[in-house]
């Protein structure tokens, strides 16, 4: 917990937090924990230390009963504080109380539960979501899961078995959902999450960012809490951009390609890394933050343009004779429609030929491919997720007093435009911004504390496919369609 600042009571009698001096309020209540007044914000920031205190209190009183029986005991007050900052009622109290007897155990959702949450935010990519759900469940079960068997004692057969982590490699075109998958997983598991761009990394000693700066981003996401950061998720985007520039031996160093891969090896596998607290370059007299990376899950993603051709060439080289041509001719003679081409299955040799070194590929054992989103997928992306773009723009225009409605053919027209631009789901927002910017300029109203009240009746705008196409072609003005 942070050092104490002031006394808990002010002249007016309002209870104040002894650590940040915040007064008690409905949004930030003050609790009494072991004779100290602590506000909800401080409890939330020091939740792990409070959980450790629960364990020590339990050790002092092993006969204490769970759940509501804690009452006004010190343990009960600590449980009450955890319940308040986490939300919930009796069930949350039971979970907080259980933490006192099982400090290392944390509820890890099952693969089916993880996939159900991913389905709410990510459209399509069924195979990728199943692979990710199993990999993430196994990783955090290894960290938070109960080591004891059902009988309550550890199984001696596996007492010396240490589970190693399995990092993940996502291969898919731009806008297919790689970053969204990783961010949704971090939100679900309530762990720190950081996104790093591999294109800015260089080998140590050269212009650019050192690989340790990836961990600094994770520390900042964890509010510089090292223990919490050591269980986080790092998404390294554009990992294909650090491939070796050529397979030939060169007299010059590949400082942004193979050099970065070699620098990432130990961090991705698990090591005690030394991170400069302010980022930038290391120097001998600098103080460092030490962070253990063996429990950090690394998810690497990239488009890997051209990898499919490498895989197809490898597959084609393994076929001999006329068997494949004969099978195709037989299918044509039967009049049956040709089967849809299957996505190539990538193997280690494909990534090595692309430019990744074998040691780096070996540290990413879980590989899954994301498909390019079809027009139907993009229609679903626009309408189905909890935070879909259609819902966002409807809310935005409602704040301006406009009831915005999207007809099905309008949504379809937006998806067709994204397919034509080959920008995937990420390009949908750019298309909508292009569609709506001039209208927002015309109807946007300033908001003042003492300004006029919102209009009693809403104006309406119904977008059709024809109107969307005309606006994207510069032949229509949406403001003229307001009613």
N, C-alpha and C positions, 0 to 999 in steps of 0.2 A: 504494500500500500504506500501511497505518497506520504511525505512528512506532514505532520500536523501543522496547521497555520494559526488558528485562533480558537477561542473557546466556543462552545456549542450554543450559547445563548446570547442574544443581543439585548439591548436596552428595552426593546419593545416586547420581549418575551418570545419572539419567533425562533424556533429551533434552526440552527445552522449547521452545515457540514463542518466537521473539525479539520478537514483536509483541503477543501477548496473554498470554504466560507460561503457557499451558496445557501440561500434561505430555503426552507421547506416549502414546496408548492405541489399542486396537483400533478404537474408534469414531472417534477423532480423531488419526490418525497424523501425525507430524512429518516433513517432507521437507526435504532440503537443496537450495536453489535459489540458484545463484550465491553460494555461501558463506554463505547465511543459512538458519537453521532456521525453517521456516514450517509451521504446522499446516493440516490439511485445511479447517477452518472459515474460516481467513483466506484460503486460496486460493479457496474458493468465493465469499467476499464480494468478492474483488478479481479475479475471473476475467477481466474485460475488460483490466485492466492487465497481467495475466500473458500474455494473448494478444498484446498490443502488444509485450511483451518478446520473445516468440517471433519476431515480425516483425523486430525489431532484431537479434536473434541470427542470424537467417537472412541478413540483409543483411551482417553481419560475416563470415559463412562461406557464400557462395552455393553452394559445392560440396557442402555437407552432404547426405547421402542421407536419404530419408524413412524412416518406420516404425522398425523395431528398430535400424537402423544408427546411431541417435543415441547409443546406449550411455550412457556416464557423462559425456558432454559437458554443458555448461550447458543446451543446448537439450533434450537427452534428459531431464535432471532436471525441467525445466519441463513437458515432455510427460508424464512419469510422474505429476506432481502433478495435471495436468488429468485424466488417465485415472482416477486414484484417486477424485477427487471426483465425477466424472461416472458412474463405474461402467463396466463392460464390459472387454473384453480387447483382442485384437489389432485388431479393427475400430475400437474407440474410439481406440486409439493412432494408427491411420492417420488418423482424422478430426482428431485434435488436431494431428498433425504437419502435415497439409495446411493447417491454419490459418496456418502460418508463411508459406506462399507465396501464400495467397489470404485476406488479412485481412478484406476487406470482404464475402466470400462466406459465406453461411450456408445450410445445407440447408433448403429450403422445401418442405414436402410438397405433392404434387400435389392438385388438387381432388378426385380420387377418394379419395386417402388421407385428406384432411380429412373428407370425408363419411363414410368408413368409421368414423372415430373418433366423429363426431357420432351415428352410428347406434347406437353402444354406450350412449349416455347419453340420447338424445332420441328419443322414440317419435313416429312419424308425421312430419308437416310435411316431406314429401319435397321439395316445390318450394322451400321456404324454405332447406333444408339445401343444395340444389344451388346456389342463388343465393349464399348466404353462402360456400360453399366456393370458388367462382370469385372472388368479390370479395376475400376474405381472401388467397387465393393470389396474386392480382395485386398486392395492396397490399404484401405482404412480399417478393415477388419483385422489386418495384421498389426495396425497401430493401436486401435481402440478396443478391439474385440477381447472378450474374456478368454484368458489362457486356460482357465480351469475347465475340466470336463463337467458333464451334467452332475456327477456325483459330488462335485465341490472340490476335488483335489486334482492337481495337474497330472496329466498322463505321463508316467515315467518314460514311455516309449519315445515320446517326442520332446523330452525335456531339453535335449541339446540341439534340437532342430531350430535354426534361425531362418525365418522367412525373409526372402529378399524381395525388393520392390520390382515392379514391371512398368517401366515408362512406356509412353504411348506415342505413336507416330500417325498423324492424320494426313492422308493424301487426298486432295480434292481441288477443283477449280475455284477461282475467286467467287465469293458470294454464295458458297454452298453450305455454310453454317459451321465452319471449324471453330472460329472464335466464340460464337454463341454457345456451342456445346460446352466448351471449357468454362465459360463464365457461368452458365447455368449450373454446372456441377459444383462449382465453388459456392454459389449462393445456396444450393440445397444442403451442402455439408457444413455450412457456416465456418469456412476456413479462409484464411487470407488468399487472395488471388492477384497475380501480377501478369501483365502482358509485356513481353520483350520482343524487340524487333532485331532479328539476326543480321539484318543488312548494315546495322551501325557498329557491329562488333568487329574488332581487329585483334590480332595477336598482341600480347603484352609488349609494351615498348614502342608501339607504333601509333600514329594518329588515329583516333577513334575511341570507342568505349571498350574497356576490359570486360571480360565475361562476368567478373564479380559484380558488376553493376546490375546484372539480372537479379541477384539476391538482394541488393539494396532496394530495388523496387518492391520486392516482396516484404522486406522489413518495414518499409514505409506504409504498405497496405495493412500491416499488422500493428501500426502505431509504435514501431520500434520495439515490440515485444518479441524477443528472440525465441522464446519457447513456443509461442503461437506461430511464428513464421516458420519454424522447423517442421510444421505439419501442414503447410500450405500447398498451393498448386501454382506452378509457373507454366504459362503458355508461351512458347518460343515460336513466333510467327516467322514466315518467310525462311524456314530452315533450308529450303532448297537453294537459296541464294548464296549459301556458304559452301556449295559444292566445289570441288577442285575445278579450276578453269580449264585444265587440259590433262590428259593422261600421260603426256610426255614429260620426261625429267627436264627441269628448267634450272638455270643458274640463279634466277631471282626467286625470292621467298613469296609464297602465296599467303600473305598475312591476313587477308580477309576471307580466305577459303579454307584450305586444309589446316592452316594455323589455328583458326577459330575452332574447328572440329576437335583438334588435339587439346586445346585449352578447355573445352567443354567436357572432356571425357570424365575426369575425376568428379567434377561438380554434379554431373548427371548421375553418375554411379553412386556417389555418396562419399563425402569427405568433410573434414573440418576446414571450412573456407574462412578466409580473413577478408572482411569487407571494409573498405574505407567508409566511415560514417557520412561523409559529405560527397561521396562519389569521386569521379575524376581519377587521376593517376596516383599510384602508390609511391611513397617515398620512405626512406629508412626510419625517420624519426616520427612517423605518423602512428597514431593509435588506431587499432582496428577493432571491429566487432566480429567475434567468432561465431559462426553459425554452422551447425551440423546439417548436411543435406541428405542424409540417408533416408529420411522419412518425407522428403519433399517430392511430390509427384510432378514429373516433367512431362508435359504434353507438347510435342513439336508438330507444327503444321506447315504445309507448303503445297503449292500448286503442282510442282514437279512437271512442268511442261515438257513433253517429249518422252516421259517415262513410259507411257502406254505404247509408244512405237518400239521402245527397247524390249518391252515384255512381249509384244507381238512378234518381233523378230526372233526372240529366243524360242517362243513357242513354235514358230514356223520352221526353225532350224531343226527341231526335234522330230518332225514328220518326214518320212521317207516314202517313196513309191507313189502310187496313184490312188491310195485308199481314200484320202480326203476328197479328191476330185470325183471319184466314183460315187461317194456318198452324196455329194451335192447334186450330181446328175440324176441319181435315183430319186432324190426328193423333188427335183424339177419335173421328172416324168410322172410322178404320182399326183401332181397338181396341188400338193399341200403347200401352204404358205411357208416361206423361209423363217426359221427361228430368229428371234431378235438377238443381235450380237451381245454376248456377255462381256461384262467389264473384265479386263485382264487381271489375272491374279499376280501380284507383284512378289518377287522373291528377292532374297538378299543380293544375289548377283546383279539384279536389275539396278538396285540402288548404288551398288559399287560402280557399275558401268556409268551411271548418271554422274557420279563424282563424290559420293560419300565414302569415307574410309571404313574399312571393315570393323574397326574397333568401335566406331561411333554407331554404326548400324546395329551391332550386337548389344548395345546398351538401350535400344528401343525395341524390345521384343514383341510388343503388341502393335501390329500394323493394321489399320483399317482404311478403307477407301470410301470417300463420299462421292456420290454421283452428281452430275450436273443437273440442276433443277430444271424441270420441264415447265411448260406453260401452265399446266394444271397445278403443279406444285407452287408456282408463284402466285396463282390465284388464291390458294389456301394460305400462303404466307401473308397475303394482304388482309385476310379476313379472320382467320381462325385463332392465332395465338392470343394469349391474354393481353399482350401489349402490341397488338397488330397495328400497322400503319394506318389503316382505315379508322380504327378506334381513336388513335392519337389525333388525326386531323379532324375528326368529328368533334372531339373534345376541344381542340384548339379553336375551331370556328364557333363552337357554342359559347366560348368566352367572349366572342365578338358579337354575340346576338344573332348567329346564323345557324340554322338547322341544315347541316350538310348531309346529303344522302347520295350514296354510290349505287347506281343500278348495276346488276350483274354484268351487263355488256361493257360498262365502264371499267370495272375491275379487270375484265378479260382484256380490254384494250391496253391497260397499263402493263399487264403481264406480257402481252405480245411485244410491246416496246422494249421491255427489259430483255426478252429473249433476243430481239434483233440487235440490241447493243452489246450482248454477251457479257453483261455485268452481274448476272445472278441477283440474289435477293438484296445485296448491298446497293445495287443500282436503282431499286424501287424508290428509295427516299429521294434520290437525285431527280428522278422523273416527276415525283409529286411536288417537289420544291419548284421545279420548272413550271409545272402546271398551275401552282397556287400563288406564286410570289406576287404577281401583279394584282391579283385579287386581294391578297392580304394588305398590300400597300393602299388600296382604295378603301377598304372597310375597317382597317385597324384603327381603334379608338384609344386615346390616352386614358390611363386610369389614375385618378387622384383620390386622396382620402376623403375630400369633401365634394367630390364630383357628383354628377347626377346619377340616379339609380338606373339599374339595367332596364332596358325597354320591356314593357309588359308582354309584348308579342314578338315572336321570333320571325325574322325573315328566313326564307328557305331557298336552298339551291340544290337542285337535283341534277347530278352528273350522269349523262348517258354516254354510251360508247362513241356515238357520232360527235358529241360535244367535246369529249376528251381528244379524239383524233384531230378535230378542227383546231383545238387550242394548241396541241403539240406541233401542228403544222403552221401555226401563226395565223390562222384564218378566223379565230373567234375570240371574243372577250367575255370571260366568265362573269364579270360584273354586270353585263347587260342581261344575264340570265337570272339574276336575283329577283325574287318575288316577295 
